Amino acid sequence: MPKPERPSKLQGGSIVAPPSERVDLREWGGLLPGEVVLLTFTNRAADEMRDRLRRSIARLQPGPTGDDGTRRSDPRIRHKGFGEQLLTLLEDAPIGTIDSFLNQLVSPYRGILGDALSRENVSDAGRVLLVGSALNTLWRLPSSLSHIGEAVDAGIPSGIAPEVLAARDRIARHYSGRRSAARVLRSLVGNSVFIEEAARRIMDGDGISPELLHQQIMASVDAEEVARVVPVIEALADEPEVASGAVRISVDTRHGSVARAAVAVGADIVNDVSAGLGDVAADLGVGWVAMHMQGDPRTMQDEPAYDNVVAEVRGFLVDRAERATAAGVPEVWIDPGIGFGKTIGHNLALLARLDVLVSTGWPVVLGVSRKRFLGELTRRSDQRGGDETTEPTSVYDRREASVAMAAWAFLQGVRVVRAHDVRATVQASKVVG
């Protein structure tokens, strides 16, 4: 496996250490997370290994060799910010199953692997997307025979179009809703009754264009994310609380392909960290959470700056919410994106003026649970011996701060908070609400 080129300056992540405390990665003599392949048998084992590595890296600090059970010092580490750089690199490190690793290796070449739309060059994740797209198209088609041409244009053969639409309507009536009916239809369509529509999109003249095939399957498609998310949502969708409508499923993504695949198997809210999937949510007919983020996940913490963070975030979110509503999104929430392209000062300014966001009339969603800025705040309020070099408190020691912030948010009128410690947060909401 070729060794990836090392950047001189790491962009993105949640690095708060100043540039003077970071390492020029080109000069590091050891291996970096992205240069070691770690294969596991299951996705769960991969997640556990990544978490173990994350905790181990978080313990590192400069100093002579030593380990007191809490911190591990290493003389090779000369800058406090190096640990943060390693943690950022770890997020994209090749840790996973052999299938996901091999898929990652071949994905750039998938478009030239064959000249037919078949199981040989369409992955399982790709088939999920095709089927999901076909079902969404099917639901949008009118039942009236006077509009049968729309069904034909969508790819249904004219000879069976009336029967297909009639069958769709019977299934929908029998199963009392789109979600239950969609699960039945997915098992019926197999490779999708609209495979001709997919084929037309990759045809160039009389043959299939490898370039168009590559664009159709891989553009904006995170196959590994689809493969990871879809089975979880399928399992949750069968739970009685979800089937009854008491509990809703939200998918957290900034990829339209992942959103479509998730909705196809039961999700009905798209939590969009990019605030760019409003049209997708409208097309799917599902709820949408628009979150503010300055930059992208790789650059958002690279010296974020605002003239007036509260006014700028409010203006951005209101604009996106209005556009989404105009496009036909049935439910819209706004999220200030705490920690996404914001310093601690920016985060606190937004939290202090949540009322400004609530006053827009759009329901506000907030995610602060266990975030790094809480570790920074609790570190500063719990200094021992005036040691200003103490690291932020561990994510596992931020429960009280997270619940306190959730209680504050509810008091300000926030409608939804994201929580790791669900029971404690629910109890806090009942006390303040």
C-alpha positions in Angstrom: 0.0 0.0 0.0 1.6 3.4 -1.0 2.4 5.7 1.8 0.2 8.8 1.6 1.8 12.2 1.3 1.9 14.0 4.6 0.6 17.6 4.8 2.9 20.2 6.3 -0.1 21.8 8.1 -3.1 19.7 9.1 -6.4 21.4 8.2 -9.6 20.9 10.1 -10.6 18.7 13.0 -11.2 20.1 16.4 -7.6 21.4 16.9 -7.5 24.3 19.4 -3.8 24.3 20.0 -2.0 27.3 18.4 0.2 26.7 15.4 3.3 27.0 17.6 2.2 23.9 19.5 1.7 21.7 16.4 4.1 19.4 14.7 5.2 19.6 11.0 3.9 16.1 10.1 6.5 15.7 7.4 9.2 15.7 10.0 7.6 13.1 12.3 9.7 10.0 12.3 7.0 7.5 13.4 3.9 6.3 11.6 0.7 8.3 11.6 -2.9 6.9 11.9 -3.5 7.2 8.1 -0.4 5.1 7.4 -1.4 2.0 9.2 -4.2 -0.3 8.1 -6.1 -2.0 10.9 -8.6 -4.7 9.8 -11.2 -6.3 12.0 -13.9 -8.9 11.5 -16.9 -6.7 12.3 -17.8 -3.0 12.2 -18.4 -3.1 16.0 -14.9 -4.3 16.6 -13.6 -1.5 14.3 -15.5 1.1 16.3 -14.2 -0.4 19.6 -10.6 -0.3 18.3 -11.0 3.2 17.1 -12.3 4.2 20.5 -9.4 2.5 22.3 -6.9 4.3 20.1 -8.7 7.6 20.7 -8.5 7.2 24.4 -4.8 6.1 24.3 -3.8 9.1 22.1 -5.8 11.4 24.4 -3.5 10.3 27.3 -0.3 11.3 25.5 1.7 14.3 26.7 5.3 15.6 26.3 7.8 14.6 28.9 10.1 11.8 30.0 8.9 8.2 29.6 6.3 7.5 32.2 2.7 6.4 32.8 0.8 7.2 36.0 -2.4 5.5 34.9 -4.0 8.7 33.8 -1.4 10.4 31.5 1.4 8.8 29.5 4.4 10.9 28.7 6.7 10.3 25.8 10.0 12.1 25.1 9.4 11.9 21.3 6.4 14.3 21.8 7.6 17.8 22.1 4.4 19.8 21.4 1.2 19.6 23.3 -0.9 20.0 20.1 0.5 16.9 18.5 -2.1 14.7 20.3 -4.9 16.8 18.8 -3.3 16.3 15.3 -3.2 12.6 15.8 -6.8 12.5 17.0 -7.9 14.4 13.9 -6.0 12.0 11.6 -7.5 9.0 13.4 -11.0 10.0 12.2 -10.0 9.1 8.6 -7.6 6.3 9.4 -8.2 3.0 7.5 -9.8 1.0 10.4 -12.6 -1.3 9.5 -13.5 -4.7 8.0 -11.7 -6.2 5.1 -14.7 -5.6 2.9 -14.8 -1.9 3.6 -11.1 -1.6 3.2 -11.1 -3.3 -0.2 -14.1 -1.2 -1.3 -12.1 1.9 -0.4 -9.2 0.7 -2.5 -11.3 -0.1 -5.6 -13.9 2.7 -5.4 -11.9 5.2 -7.6 -11.8 2.6 -10.4 -15.4 1.3 -10.1 -16.5 3.2 -13.1 -14.2 1.3 -15.5 -14.7 -2.2 -14.1 -17.3 -3.3 -16.7 -19.6 -2.3 -19.5 -22.9 -3.4 -18.1 -25.1 -2.3 -15.1 -24.9 -5.5 -13.1 -24.0 -6.9 -9.7 -20.3 -7.0 -10.8 -20.0 -3.2 -10.9 -22.8 -1.9 -8.6 -22.1 -2.4 -4.9 -24.7 -3.4 -2.4 -24.7 0.2 -1.2 -25.2 1.3 -4.8 -28.2 -1.0 -5.2 -29.7 0.4 -2.1 -29.4 3.8 -3.5 -30.9 2.8 -6.9 -33.8 1.0 -5.2 -34.4 4.0 -2.8 -34.4 6.4 -5.7 -36.8 4.2 -7.7 -39.2 4.0 -4.8 -39.2 7.7 -4.2 -39.9 8.2 -7.9 -42.7 5.7 -7.7 -44.4 7.6 -4.8 -44.3 10.9 -6.7 -46.1 9.5 -9.7 -49.9 10.5 -10.0 -52.4 7.7 -10.1 -54.6 9.2 -12.8 -54.5 7.4 -16.1 -54.5 10.8 -17.8 -51.0 11.3 -16.4 -49.7 7.8 -17.3 -47.1 9.4 -19.5 -45.2 10.6 -16.4 -44.9 6.9 -15.3 -43.6 6.0 -18.7 -41.1 8.8 -18.7 -39.9 7.6 -15.3 -39.0 4.2 -16.8 -42.0 2.0 -16.3 -42.9 0.1 -19.5 -46.1 1.5 -21.0 -47.7 -1.9 -21.2 -47.6 -2.4 -17.4 -47.6 1.1 -16.1 -51.3 1.2 -15.1 -50.9 -2.1 -13.2 -47.8 -1.0 -11.4 -49.5 2.2 -10.2 -52.6 0.3 -9.1 -50.5 -2.2 -7.2 -48.7 0.7 -5.5 -51.9 2.2 -4.4 -53.3 -1.1 -3.1 -50.1 -1.8 -1.1 -50.2 1.7 0.4 -53.9 1.3 1.4 -53.3 -2.1 2.9 -50.2 -1.2 4.9 -51.6 2.2 6.0 -48.8 4.5 5.0 -45.7 5.0 2.9 -43.1 3.7 5.3 -44.6 0.3 5.8 -45.6 0.0 2.2 -42.0 1.0 1.1 -40.6 -1.9 3.1 -42.8 -4.3 1.2 -42.0 -2.8 -2.2 -38.3 -3.0 -1.6 -38.5 -6.7 -1.2 -40.6 -6.9 -4.4 -38.6 -4.8 -6.7 -35.3 -6.6 -6.2 -33.0 -4.7 -8.5 -35.7 -2.0 -9.1 -38.4 -1.8 -11.8 -36.7 1.4 -12.9 -33.4 -0.1 -13.9 -34.0 1.2 -17.4 -34.0 4.7 -16.1 -30.7 4.1 -14.3 -29.3 2.6 -17.5 -30.3 5.7 -19.6 -28.4 7.9 -17.2 -25.1 6.1 -17.9 -25.5 5.6 -21.7 -23.4 7.5 -24.1 -24.7 6.8 -27.6 -25.1 3.0 -28.0 -22.8 2.0 -25.1 -22.3 2.6 -21.5 -19.9 5.4 -20.6 -17.4 4.4 -17.9 -17.2 8.1 -16.9 -20.9 8.5 -16.6 -21.2 5.2 -14.7 -18.5 6.4 -12.3 -20.3 9.7 -11.8 -23.7 8.1 -11.3 -22.6 5.6 -8.7 -19.8 7.4 -6.9 -20.7 11.1 -7.1 -21.7 12.2 -3.6 -21.9 8.5 -2.6 -20.2 7.4 0.6 -20.7 3.7 0.1 -19.2 2.8 3.5 -21.5 5.2 5.3 -24.5 3.9 3.5 -23.5 0.3 4.3 -23.0 1.3 8.0 -26.2 3.3 8.4 -28.8 1.4 6.5 -28.8 -1.9 8.6 -29.1 0.1 11.8 -32.1 2.1 10.5 -33.7 -1.0 9.1 -33.5 -2.7 12.6 -34.8 0.4 14.4 -37.7 0.8 11.9 -39.1 -2.5 13.1 -39.3 -1.4 16.7 -42.9 -1.0 17.9 -42.3 2.6 19.1 -41.0 3.6 15.7 -43.8 1.7 13.8 -46.4 3.5 15.9 -44.9 6.9 15.3 -44.0 7.6 18.9 -40.3 7.6 18.1 -38.8 9.0 14.9 -35.5 8.2 13.2 -33.1 10.9 12.2 -30.0 10.4 10.0 -27.0 12.6 10.6 -25.3 13.2 7.2 -24.2 15.8 4.7 -24.4 13.4 1.8 -27.5 13.3 -0.3 -27.0 9.7 -1.2 -26.8 8.7 2.4 -30.0 10.7 3.2 -31.9 9.0 0.4 -30.7 5.5 1.4 -31.6 6.2 5.0 -35.1 7.5 4.2 -35.7 4.6 1.9 -35.4 2.2 4.9 -37.3 4.2 7.5 -35.6 7.5 8.5 -38.0 10.5 8.4 -35.7 13.3 9.4 -32.4 14.4 7.8 -30.0 16.1 10.2 -27.9 18.1 7.8 -24.6 19.4 9.1 -24.0 21.2 5.8 -27.4 22.8 5.6 -27.3 22.0 1.9 -29.7 19.2 1.5 -33.0 21.2 1.7 -33.9 20.2 -1.9 -33.2 16.5 -1.1 -35.5 16.7 2.0 -38.2 18.3 -0.1 -37.8 15.7 -2.7 -38.1 12.9 -0.1 -40.9 14.7 1.8 -39.2 14.4 5.2 -38.2 16.7 8.0 -34.9 18.6 7.8 -32.5 20.1 10.4 -30.3 22.8 9.0 -27.1 23.3 11.0 -24.6 26.1 10.7 -21.0 25.3 10.0 -18.3 27.7 8.9 -16.1 25.9 6.4 -16.1 22.1 6.1 -15.2 19.4 8.7 -11.6 19.5 7.7 -11.2 23.3 7.9 -13.9 24.5 10.2 -11.6 24.9 13.3 -8.8 26.6 11.3 -9.1 30.0 12.9 -12.9 30.6 12.6 -13.8 34.3 12.6 -17.0 36.3 12.7 -17.9 40.0 13.0 -21.0 39.1 15.0 -21.4 35.4 15.4 -25.0 35.5 16.7 -26.3 37.8 13.9 -24.4 35.9 11.2 -25.6 32.4 12.4 -29.2 33.6 12.7 -29.2 35.2 9.2 -27.7 32.1 7.7 -30.2 29.7 9.3 -33.3 31.8 8.6 -32.3 32.1 5.0 -31.8 28.3 4.7 -35.1 27.6 6.6 -37.1 29.9 4.3 -35.6 28.4 1.2 -36.4 24.9 2.4 -40.0 25.8 3.2 -40.4 27.3 -0.2 -39.0 24.1 -1.8 -41.6 22.1 0.0 -39.9 20.6 3.1 -42.7 19.7 5.5 -40.8 20.3 8.7 -37.7 22.5 9.3 -35.6 22.9 12.4 -32.5 25.2 12.8 -29.3 24.3 14.7 -26.5 26.9 15.5 -23.9 24.2 15.1 -22.0 24.6 18.5 -18.4 23.6 17.9 -18.6 23.5 14.2 -16.3 26.3 13.0 -16.5 28.2 16.2 -14.2 29.0 19.1 -15.2 28.7 22.7 -16.1 32.3 22.7 -18.3 31.9 19.7 -20.0 28.9 21.4 -20.7 30.8 24.6 -22.0 33.8 22.7 -24.5 31.7 20.9 -25.6 29.8 24.0 -26.0 33.2 25.8 -28.4 34.4 23.1 -30.4 31.3 22.2 -33.4 33.5 22.6 -32.4 35.3 19.3 -32.7 32.0 17.5 -35.9 30.9 19.3 -37.5 34.3 18.4 -37.2 33.4 14.7 -40.2 31.1 15.1 -38.2 28.1 13.7 -37.9 25.3 16.2 -34.3 25.2 17.5 -32.2 22.1 17.8 -29.0 22.1 20.0 -26.1 19.7 20.2 -23.7 20.4 23.1 -23.4 17.0 24.8 -19.9 16.0 25.8 -18.3 18.5 23.3 -14.8 19.7 23.7 -15.6 23.2 24.8 -17.3 21.7 27.9 -14.1 19.9 28.6 -12.2 23.2 28.3 -14.6 25.0 30.6 -14.6 22.3 33.3 -10.8 22.1 33.1 -10.5 25.8 33.8 -13.0 25.6 36.7 -11.2 22.6 38.2 -7.5 23.6 38.2 -5.3 21.8 40.6 -2.4 23.7 42.0 -2.7 26.4 39.3 -1.5 24.0 36.6 -2.5 25.8 33.4 -1.3 22.9 31.3 -4.1 20.5 32.4 -5.8 18.9 29.5 -9.6 19.3 28.9 -11.6 16.9 31.0 -12.3 13.5 29.3 -15.5 13.1 27.3 -16.6 10.6 29.9 -16.4 13.3 32.6 -18.6 15.9 30.9 -22.0 14.5 31.9 -22.9 17.2 34.5 -21.8 20.0 32.2 -23.8 18.5 29.3 -27.0 18.1 31.4 -26.6 21.7 32.7 -26.3 23.0 29.2 -29.4 21.0 28.1 -31.4 22.4 31.0 -30.3 26.0 30.1 -31.3 25.4 26.5 -34.8 24.1 27.4 -35.3 27.2 29.6 -34.5 29.4 26.6 -37.1 27.7 24.5 -35.0 25.2 22.5 -37.2 22.3 21.3 -34.7 19.5 20.8 -31.3 18.7 22.4 -29.0 15.9 21.4 -27.8 13.8 24.4 -25.5 11.0 25.2 -26.8 10.7 28.8 -30.4 10.4 27.8 -32.0 9.5 31.1 -30.3 12.4 33.0 -31.2 14.9 30.3 -34.8 13.8 30.2 -35.0 14.2 34.0 -33.5 17.7 33.7 -36.0 18.6 31.1 -38.9 17.6 33.3 -37.5 19.7 36.2 -37.1 22.8 34.1 -40.1 22.3 31.9 
